[in-house]
Amino acid sequence: MRVDAHHHLWRLSARPQPWLDGEETSYIRRDFGVPDLQKAAGSAGIGQTVLVQVLPDLDETIEFLALAEENPLIAGVVGWADLTSSTVDSDLERLRAVPGGELLVGIRHLVQAEPDPRWLVRDDVLRGLRAVRDAGLAYDLLVLPHQLPAAIEAVRAVPGLTFVLDHLGKPPIATREVNPWAIHLKTLADEPNVAAKISGLVTEADLEHWTTEDLRPYVETALAAFGPDRLMLGSDWPVCLLAAGYETVWRTTESLLTRLTDAERAEISGGTAARIYRLDQP
């Protein structure tokens, strides 16, 4: 089964999205709901998805869990909780108790927006990460390349917590740079409790003129570092629409995996996500 391990939804009338206010994001400045997801995912033969938080808002996560409970296509939710809060333990318990709470599979924070490059290794953040571990959840790392060294430290500081690197750590594809991103990625992959998502790459490339070959060095680096059993695919829809449609993203990514065996491709296109996020699969 194909699993889209990373996508979003939003309703602007319910929750404004300030990050969509710029001209460069005007194309996706509209509502994206479950019917839109079903149409897009169906075109690519996706059987299950993982819905990922957009805003640092507990109520958004509660809404997403309710949507997942009502819609079998959404097999898991990566939500948000304030890792720095003294109530993070009870906040996670609250999320688990709401309708659809059993579908909470992970937590994420928008670390890429934090001005402190070492935010992940603050004492209060590490305490929050241990709470995520103790709750039996995964933690999605949303970081920029310069934040990868702190991510490596955080991973080493919280053994037993499964980390999932979103978007391969956002490599600088548009400028065709590989290092130091690749060096940090390989070091992160040396830690056995880390997996990664091949996702969000087209929007790190030249939005209008990207090619499949632009993405290849970064996907090849991830394959060498993590192996198929620790990689998963995500569309990053609808953000990906700034550069390419849902089906194009999926088809392009899979074209970069043709040298792998059928079993290896099956891991990346569904098996890894199902195992890491503990998705119930029919």
C-alpha positions, 0 to 999 in steps of 0.5 A: 500500500502506498502511504503519503507520509506528509501532507497538510489541510487547512480552512482559512475561515477557521484558522488564518494562515499568516504564512500564506499572506505573501504573493509567492504563496497566493496560489495556495491561499484557499481552503484545502479539505478532505475532499480535495485530498481524496481527489489528489491522493486517488489520482496517485493511487495512495491508500493511506496518509499522514496528516501533519500539523501546520500551526502551533495550535492544540485546537488544530491538532484536535480538529485534525484527529477528528477528521482522521477518525471520520476519514479512513484515508487519514491513517495518522496525525502528526500534531503539535504540542508545546515542548517547552510547557510545564504541562506538555505531559498532560497536553499529550494525554489530552490529545490522546483522549479526544475523538480520534486521539488513538490516531495521534502518531507524532508531534512536530514543532516549526523549529525552522522558524526558531531564531536560535539554531540550538533551540532543540537542545534547550533544557526545556525542549529536551524535557518535552522531547522525553515526554513525547518519547514516554507517550510512545509517539514519534517526533518530526524534525522540521529543520533547516540545514544550519539547524542539523547539528543541534538536531544531531545532539537532540537525537543523541540526548533522547535515546528511545525516541524515534525522530523523523526528519521532514523534507530531508532537512530542506537541502539547498536544491535551488543553489545546487549545494550539497555540503555541508547539508550532506555531511550533517545528514549522514551524521544524523543517519548514523543514529539508529532512531532516525528516519527521514521523509523524501518530501518537500523537495520540489519547493526547495528547488527552482519553483518554475524550472526544476527538473528530476535531475535537480533532485537526484543528488539529494535523494541519492545521498539520503538513500546511501545514508538511511537505506530504504527501511528508514525512508518514506515518501511524502507529497507535502501537498498542498504546499507542493502545488507551488511547484508541481501537482500531487501526481507529478510529485509522486511520479517524479520521486518514484522515478528516482528509485528505479534502481532499487528492488521491488521490496525496497521501493515498497518500503519507501512508498509505504512500509517504512511509514506504516512501521515508524508511525505504527499505522493500522493497515487493512 
